[in-house]
Amino acid sequence: MTDSVDKVRSRTTGPLMGVAHGIIYGIVAAIVLLPVMVMLFVGMIRLLNWAIPGDVWIVYSLIALVMWIAGWISWSRRGRTESPG
């Protein structure tokens, strides 16, 4: 009897526990990484503002240009799908 209960448990709750662990680890990673990314971004702006003479808008423009180029490269490498029809 306990053998059949163990089989049912391993086939039902086993995969669900794996999914639950994955969700929890993803949430924890997002909670930790989001503030770290914000702090790195602010630090990068302050460092560039110190290194590049002039107003801070020059740094903002430089970062915007780099992100625009990265987005353009990513967009050009995306997988193209055929539209139906």
Backbone as CSV, one residue per row, in Angstrom:
resi,resn,N_x,N_y,N_z,CA_x,CA_y,CA_z,C_x,C_y,C_z
1,MET,0.816,-1.197,0.000,0.000,0.000,0.000,0.860,1.261,0.000
2,THR,1.876,1.309,0.847,2.718,2.499,0.892,3.528,2.644,-0.384
3,ASP,3.776,1.525,-1.054,4.519,1.593,-2.304,3.720,2.353,-3.360
4,SER,2.427,2.094,-3.449,1.597,2.793,-4.431,1.430,4.267,-4.056
5,VAL,1.357,4.569,-2.769,1.270,5.968,-2.337,2.547,6.703,-2.708
6,ASP,3.685,6.067,-2.519,4.955,6.696,-2.889,5.044,6.931,-4.392
7,LYS,4.524,6.007,-5.185,4.540,6.177,-6.640,3.684,7.364,-7.052
8,VAL,2.490,7.459,-6.472,1.604,8.575,-6.813,2.223,9.899,-6.374
9,ARG,2.790,9.927,-5.186,3.415,11.148,-4.683,4.591,11.567,-5.562
10,SER,5.407,10.609,-5.973,6.576,10.947,-6.782,6.177,11.441,-8.174
11,ARG,5.019,11.014,-8.658,4.587,11.439,-9.997,3.766,12.719,-9.977
12,THR,3.226,13.098,-8.833,2.413,14.314,-8.772,3.143,15.454,-8.083
13,THR,3.524,15.249,-6.853,4.138,16.353,-6.118,5.605,16.551,-6.461
14,GLY,6.265,15.546,-6.969,7.680,15.694,-7.336,7.893,16.768,-8.391
15,PRO,7.215,16.666,-9.540,7.376,17.730,-10.549,6.866,19.089,-10.075
16,LEU,5.786,19.089,-9.283,5.269,20.363,-8.784,6.251,21.030,-7.836
17,MET,6.931,20.247,-7.040,7.930,20.818,-6.141,9.091,21.413,-6.937
18,GLY,9.469,20.744,-8.028,10.524,21.298,-8.883,10.114,22.628,-9.490
19,VAL,8.865,22.723,-9.952,8.367,23.973,-10.511,8.315,25.057,-9.435
20,ALA,7.842,24.688,-8.244,7.765,25.659,-7.149,9.156,26.169,-6.763
21,HIS,10.126,25.272,-6.721,11.491,25.705,-6.415,12.004,26.671,-7.486
22,GLY,11.741,26.365,-8.736,12.168,27.252,-9.820,11.540,28.627,-9.725
23,ILE,10.249,28.679,-9.393,9.565,29.964,-9.258,10.151,30.762,-8.097
24,ILE,10.360,30.095,-6.974,10.906,30.790,-5.800,12.312,31.309,-6.083
25,TYR,13.156,30.485,-6.696,14.514,30.942,-7.015,14.477,32.109,-7.999
26,GLY,13.563,32.082,-8.955,13.433,33.197,-9.897,13.007,34.478,-9.221
27,ILE,12.061,34.383,-8.283,11.609,35.573,-7.560,12.734,36.137,-6.700
28,VAL,13.446,35.272,-6.007,14.562,35.733,-5.167,15.649,36.372,-6.032
29,ALA,15.949,35.776,-7.167,16.962,36.347,-8.056,16.527,37.719,-8.561
30,ALA,15.258,37.872,-8.897,14.770,39.170,-9.368,14.837,40.211,-8.262
31,ILE,14.483,39.815,-7.044,14.514,40.762,-5.918,15.947,41.193,-5.623
32,VAL,16.902,40.301,-5.789,18.299,40.639,-5.512,18.920,41.397,-6.681
33,LEU,18.656,40.968,-7.905,19.339,41.543,-9.059,18.815,42.920,-9.458
34,LEU,17.545,43.198,-9.239,17.010,44.495,-9.644,17.700,45.657,-8.931
35,PRO,17.815,45.651,-7.600,18.547,46.760,-6.955,20.031,46.797,-7.331
36,VAL,20.629,45.642,-7.534,22.043,45.614,-7.925,22.221,46.266,-9.287
37,MET,21.329,45.971,-10.221,21.427,46.573,-11.553,21.215,48.087,-11.490
38,VAL,20.270,48.529,-10.671,20.029,49.967,-10.532,21.270,50.648,-9.955
39,MET,21.867,50.047,-8.924,23.063,50.647,-8.318,24.235,50.677,-9.300
40,LEU,24.395,49.622,-10.087,25.462,49.617,-11.091,25.237,50.690,-12.148
41,PHE,23.994,50.862,-12.557,23.669,51.870,-13.558,23.942,53.277,-13.016
42,VAL,23.534,53.545,-11.776,23.792,54.855,-11.157,25.291,55.068,-11.000
43,GLY,26.013,54.039,-10.582,27.457,54.154,-10.448,28.141,54.421,-11.772
44,MET,27.650,53.765,-12.840,28.222,53.991,-14.161,27.993,55.437,-14.600
45,ILE,26.807,55.972,-14.335,26.529,57.358,-14.706,27.433,58.317,-13.926
46,ARG,27.595,58.070,-12.630,28.453,58.951,-11.820,29.917,58.868,-12.259
47,LEU,30.380,57.650,-12.572,31.764,57.496,-13.015,31.991,58.198,-14.349
48,LEU,31.065,58.016,-15.284,31.220,58.683,-16.576,31.092,60.198,-16.444
49,ASN,30.233,60.652,-15.546,30.096,62.090,-15.331,31.387,62.681,-14.755
50,TRP,32.078,61.904,-13.942,33.357,62.343,-13.408,34.451,62.308,-14.486
51,ALA,34.413,61.273,-15.343,35.476,61.071,-16.332,35.330,61.975,-17.554
52,ILE,34.091,62.281,-17.941,33.856,63.095,-19.134,33.536,64.513,-18.689
53,PRO,34.321,65.469,-19.112,34.043,66.852,-18.694,32.775,67.372,-19.376
54,GLY,32.085,68.222,-18.673,30.866,68.807,-19.217,29.669,68.464,-18.356
55,ASP,28.516,68.754,-18.906,27.275,68.505,-18.172,26.901,67.030,-18.220
56,VAL,25.938,66.669,-17.356,25.543,65.270,-17.246,24.744,64.825,-18.473
57,TRP,24.178,65.751,-19.241,23.408,65.348,-20.403,24.293,64.679,-21.452
58,ILE,25.578,64.987,-21.440,26.508,64.325,-22.374,26.606,62.842,-22.024
59,VAL,26.680,62.537,-20.735,26.742,61.144,-20.279,25.441,60.424,-20.624
60,TYR,24.314,61.085,-20.373,23.016,60.481,-20.709,22.920,60.200,-22.208
61,SER,23.397,61.130,-23.021,23.356,60.936,-24.474,24.257,59.781,-24.906
62,LEU,25.429,59.682,-24.284,26.345,58.597,-24.608,25.747,57.239,-24.243
63,ILE,25.151,57.151,-23.047,24.527,55.895,-22.623,23.345,55.556,-23.517
64,ALA,22.560,56.564,-23.886,21.427,56.331,-24.780,21.905,55.827,-26.144
65,LEU,22.996,56.378,-26.638,23.535,55.933,-27.928,24.009,54.485,-27.853
66,VAL,24.698,54.127,-26.774,25.175,52.747,-26.608,23.993,51.784,-26.520
67,MET,22.960,52.151,-25.765,21.784,51.277,-25.651,21.026,51.190,-26.963
68,TRP,20.963,52.289,-27.708,20.300,52.270,-28.996,21.031,51.335,-29.958
69,ILE,22.348,51.394,-29.963,23.134,50.515,-30.832,22.951,49.052,-30.415
70,ALA,22.961,48.780,-29.109,22.753,47.408,-28.630,21.361,46.905,-29.012
71,GLY,20.347,47.756,-28.893,19.003,47.370,-29.298,18.897,47.141,-30.788
72,TRP,19.555,47.977,-31.570,19.526,47.830,-33.022,20.191,46.521,-33.448
73,ILE,21.316,46.187,-32.822,22.003,44.929,-33.132,21.132,43.739,-32.724
74,SER,20.526,43.813,-31.537,19.652,42.722,-31.085,18.455,42.566,-32.005
75,TRP,17.879,43.676,-32.435,16.711,43.628,-33.307,17.078,43.046,-34.672
76,SER,18.273,43.359,-35.160,18.666,42.839,-36.471,18.983,41.347,-36.418
77,ARG,19.305,40.806,-35.246,19.618,39.383,-35.110,18.434,38.542,-34.645
78,ARG,17.264,39.121,-34.523,16.105,38.373,-34.040,15.702,37.324,-35.061
79,GLY,15.016,36.312,-34.582,14.535,35.275,-35.481,13.332,35.747,-36.248
80,ARG,13.404,35.647,-37.521,12.282,36.093,-38.352,11.334,34.926,-38.556
81,THR,10.061,35.183,-38.341,9.043,34.155,-38.548,8.224,34.504,-39.787
82,GLU,7.800,33.481,-40.464,6.970,33.674,-41.657,5.565,33.990,-41.237
83,SER,4.974,35.001,-41.817,3.583,35.311,-41.520,2.670,34.397,-42.342
84,PRO,1.585,33.912,-41.727,0.689,33.036,-42.467,-0.056,33.801,-43.554
85,GLY,-0.167,33.170,-44.707,-0.963,33.788,-45.769,-0.219,34.205,-46.922
